[in-house]
Amino acid sequence: MTDESLSPFRPFRLGGLSLRNRIIKAATYEGMAPGGSVSEGLVEHHREVAAGGAAMTTVAYCSVTPDGRTFRDQLHMRPELVPALAGLTGAVHREGAAASLQLGHCGAFCNNHDLVRPRPIGPSRAFNALGALSGRVLADAMSEGDIEETTQAFVTAAKLAREAGFDAVELHLGHGYLLSQFLCPATNRRRDAWGGSLENRARFPLEVARRVREGLPASFPVLCKVNLRDGFEGGFELEESVQLARWLEERGVDALVLSGGFVSKDAFYLFRGERPLKQMIEVEKSRAQRIALRVFGPAVIKAYPYEPLYFLPQAREVRRAVKMPLVLLGGVKSMHDLETAMREGFELAAMGRALIHDPRLIAKYQAGSQRTSHCVPCNECVAEMDREGGVRCARVPAQLAQREEYVRRARG
């Protein structure tokens, strides 16, 4: 390959969507949807990423049902949300970028105080680790009717996303949320057609992907975020992920975003780097949760050393198995990382923390004024997500001042 053929600034066609380069902003929870609404800060967050040169920015974690929210202050798709989301997509489009909406459901990992049902639902009756200290101790096993209803909710949400001006949707099959819970042997203990073998455990996620794909125009891209590994013993493993990728390709999915980790089991398998326990305790609103983090946090929240492209060795196995476009995620930080992703045969690369630190990073790379991000993997942004006003880089004072101004205006 020539240097030009490795350039992450080459245009790319994803389904019927033309992207101006190969770099997308990964879906990272913003914490900017008070009451499930679209805030001024959420719009500006994604507008800044678009203005900064990314080809596509991904709005994180929009639940397909009200009960699918992990927390109360998260987006959940409904017709009345479409005009506000259209304002967001319009702001992104005016900066020359595309917008994708991540659609998911929390399943049995839930601390939502506004549940319609008595308890959260998941593949099997289970202990709800996130909500236990707030009184939501158990999750119920989904019935056949629940599975069908939730599948249809994904389809409806995807159609509403397109109506709101999004250029793509990303179905969340990873990180220990509902569809990931079905894939994981440790959390899916069903003995019917939806549990047991990998084929059965994958049935629900694959049906969601198939019906969403069929419910949208062929030119409208459908991506799936999938785990390479759950990251704990007894979880979803790499060889299963390779087979899942083949099945998703057969169902017409346009691209896979390759990730990993299971938030209820090993929260920092995904992030790598420092473990900001002090900051996480500081922003926790529940006194019981703060005590639990102080007592159990050092033992149950593991720290993993950061290294560039930390998911690459596993992602190569999926690359060998499928021809569909793949998005490399995890430790993508420098121009060298982006070029390596291209050299390894990945069509796209996703960046998260580096673009939180500096939304204009891609433009700087393209101009040649910078070759690597100044983001250090302190992971304090993980705690910042839970502060009023949402995520910012804790090491950039201007961002913190901007958040204070948004909060002041929101309070009136």
N, C-alpha and C positions, 0 to 999 in steps of 0.2 A: 504493500500500500504506500502511496505517496503521503506526504504530510497533509496535503489538501484533502485527501480521502479520509483522513482521521479527524478532520476538523469538526468539533461539536457545533459549529455555527452553520453547517450546511442545512438547508431546509429539509423537512421530512413530511411525508404524507401518511397520516394515520387514518385509515379508512378513507372517508371523503374529506378529512380535515387537513388543511395545509398549515404546518407549523414552521415558524420562521427559523428555528434552530432545533437542536436535539436535547435541550435542557428544560426540565419541568420542575416546578415547585412542588415538592411532596406534600401530601395532606398531613399537616401537623395541627393538632387541636389548638384553636385560637383562643377559646374562652371569651369570645366576643359576641355572644348571642343571649343577652339577658332575657329571661322569660321565653326563650325560643325564637326571638326576633332578630332581624338583621340590624346591627348597630352601625353607626357612622364609622367606628373604628374597624369593623370587619371589612367594610367597603374599601377604606383607605389602605388597610393592610394588603389586600390583594391588588389594588391599583398600583401601589408602590412596587410590588414585585413585578407587575407587568411593565411598568415604566422602566424598571431596572434591567430589562432585557430578556427575562425568561420567556420561553415559547408558550408555556401554558402554566397557569397557577391552579392549584387544586384546593377548593374549599372543603375543609375537613369535617367529617362526621356529621352528616345530616341523617337523622333517623327516618326510617320509612313509616313509623307509627309513633304516636305519643309515648307509648310504653317502651319503645325501643331506645329511648334516651338513657344514657348512663347516668346523667345528672339532669336536673330540671332545666338548667340554663344552657341547653343545646338546641340547635336547629332540629325541627322535625317537619317533614314535607307535608304541605297542605295547600289547597288552592289559594287561600288568602295570603300565603307567603310569597307567591309568584311575583307580584309587582315589586316588592322590596328586593328580591333576588335579581330581578331584571335590572334594577338600578346598579347592582353590583357587577353583573356581567357587562352592562353597558360601559361602566367605568374601565373595566379591564380591556374591552374591545377598543376603546378610544386610545389606549396606549399600544395597540398593535398586537396584543397577545390573545390567546384563547383561554377559556375558563372551563374547568371540569368540576363536577360535584361528586364528592364521595358519599355513597349511600350505604347505610349499615343498620344494624340492630344490636343492642347490647346483650340480649339474651339473659343469662343468669348472672351477669356481672353488672349489678345495678344499684345505684344509690339515688334513685329518682323519687322525690317526695310526692309527686303528682301522679302516681300510678292509677290507671283506670281499673285494672284488675287487682285482686287482693295481693298477689305476689308476682314477681317476675317469672318469665318462662324461658326454658332452655331445652336441650335435648333430653335430659333426665332430671329427675328430682335431685336437688343439690343444695349444698350450703352456699349461701351468697356472701362471699368474703367481703365484698365492697360495702354491702348494706347492712351487715350483721349488727354493727354497733349502733345503727340508727333504727333498729327494729325490723328491718327486712331481712330476716335470718335465712329463709328458705326460698328456693325457686321451684316452680312446678314443671313437670315434664309436658312438652307440647303434645297436643292431640293431632290427629290427622287433619282435623278442621283448622287448627292453629297453623299448621304448616302451609296449608293451601291459602289461608287468609294472608299470611305473611309473605308468601311468594307473590301473590297478587299485589300486595302493598309495595313491593320492590318495583313491579312493573308500572304501577300508577305513579310512583315517585319519580321514576326515570322519565316518564312522559311529561310530568310537570316540570322537571329540570330542563328538558328541551324547550318547553313553552316559556320558561324564564330566561332563555337565551344562552344556556350553557352549551358548549361545543362538544362535550363528552360527559360520560358518567364513569365513575370508578366504584365497582361493587367491592365491599370490604369483606373478604374471606379470611382475614388474618387477625393476628394480635389477641386472640382469645375472645372475640365477640361472637355473636350467635352462630354465624355460618362456620366460623373456625371451631366453635364448641362442638358442632356436629362432626367435623372432620377429625377431631382429637379423640383418640381411644380412651383417654383418662376422664373425659367429661361426657362422652357419648356412650352410655352403658345400655342402650336400648337393645331389645331382642327381636325387634320387628324389621320391616324392610328399610328402616332408616338408621340402623345400627349394626355393629358387628364387623363385617368385612369392609375394606376400603370402598368398594363399590357401593355398599349400602350407606356408609357414613358420608360419602360424597354426593349421594342422591339429591338431597335438598339443595346444597350449593349449586350443583350442576343444573338443577331444574330452574333455580332462580336465574342463573346466567343464560340458559336457553330461552326462557320466556321473556326476559328483558331484551335480549338480542332480537328476538322475533317481533317484539312489540314496538321497535323503533325502526326508522328508515335504515337501510343497509349502509348508507353513507355516514351515519352518526356513530362515532366510536364508543364502544363499550370496553372498558379496561377492568381487570380484576386485580386487587391486591391480595397476594397469597403468601403464606409462610413457606420459607424453605425448610425451616425447622421450628417447632414450638420452643425448643431450648430447654426442655426438662425431660427427665426419664419417664417414659410412658406416654409421651406426647406424639404429635404428628411429626414424621421424620422425612428426611430428604428423598428417599426412594419413593415415598408416597406422594410427595410434592411433584416429582418428575411425572408420575402417572397422572396426577390431577392436571398438570399442564397439558398433557396430551389430550385429555378429555375436554378441557376448556377450548383448546384449539379446534377440536372436532365440532364444537358447538358454535363456532363463529366468533368467539371473543377476539377483539382486535389487538389487545396487548396485555401482558402481565407485568405488574409491578412486584418485584421480588423482594420480600421483606422477611421478618422473623420475630419471634417472641410471643409471649402469652402473658398479658398484663396481670392476671390474677395469680400467676405462678412465679414469674421471674421478670419483673417489670423492666429491668435495665438490660436485658439481653438485646433489646432493640437498639438502645442508645449508645452504649459504650462510652467510657470516659469516667469522669468523677461522679460521685453519688451525693447530691445536694440535700442530705437528710435535714440539716438544720433549717434550710429554706423551706423545705416541704412541710416541716412541722410548723413553721412560722405562719404559713398561709392557710393551714387547715382550719376550717371554721368550726368543726365539731371537737369539743373538748375530749370526748372519748377517743376519737380518731387520733388526736394529738398524743394522747397518752400511749395509745397502741403503737404509733410510729416511734416514740421514744424508747419503748420497751422492746418491741420486736423488730423495728426497722433495721438495725444493724445486722440482724441475723437473716432476715428474709429478703431484704433488698440487696442483692449482690452487686458488686461493682465489677465491670469487665474492662480490661485495658483497651484504649482506643488505638486503632491502627487504620491506615487508609484502606478503603475498599474492603471492609471486613466481611461482607457477604459474598465477595467475588468467588472464592473457591467453591462454595455451594452453588452459586448461580451458574457457574460453568456447566454443571450437570444438567440443568434445565436447558441451557443454550444448545447442548449437544442433542437434546431430545426433540425439540420443536423448531419449526421454521418461522413461527409467528413473531412479531416484534416483542422485544423484552426491554423492560426498564430496569437498569441497575441502580440499586439504592444501598445506602449504608457506607458512611465514610467517604462520600464523594465531596471533595473540598477544594481541590486545586485544579489548575489547567491540566496538569499531568494526570490527575485522576480521570478527568473527562476524556482525555485522549486515550488513556488506557482502556476505558469502557468501550470506546469506539473500536480500538484495536482488537479487543476481545470479542467483538461481534455483537455488541448490544446496540440496538438502534437508538435508544434514549437513555438518559441518566437523570436521576431525581436528586434534588438537594433540599435539605430541610433546615438544620440549624445554621448553616452558613448563610442562608438567605434571610433568616430571622435576624442574624447579626448585621447583615448589610444587604438590603433588598436590591441595591444597585450593583452587586458584585458581577453579574453576567456582563453588563455593559462595560465594566472596567476590564474584564478579561478580553472582551472583543476589541476594545481600544488598545490593548497591550500595555495598559498602565499598571496592571497588577497580575500576578501569576498564582497567588494562593490566598485563601481566606485568612483573616486575622481572628476568626472564631477559635476559641480554645474549648475543648470538650468539657466545660465545667458543668454543663447540663442544668444550670440554674434557670434556664428558660422553661424547663419542665415544671418548676415551682411557680414561675411567673404566670403560667397559663391559668392558675387558680386565683390570681389577684384580680380585684375589680378593674375592669378595663381590658383585661386579657394579656396575651403573651407579648413580651418585649425581651430584648437582650439586656440582661441585668448589668452588663458592662458598658452600655452605651447611654450616657446620661441624657442625651437629646431624646432618645426613645422613651425614657421614663418620664421626662417632662411632657412629651406629647401625650402620653397616656393620662397623666394628671389633668391635662386640659380637656381631653375627651370625657373623662369622668365628671369633671366640673360642669361641662355643658349638659351632660346627660342628667345630672341631678337638678339642673335648672338653676 
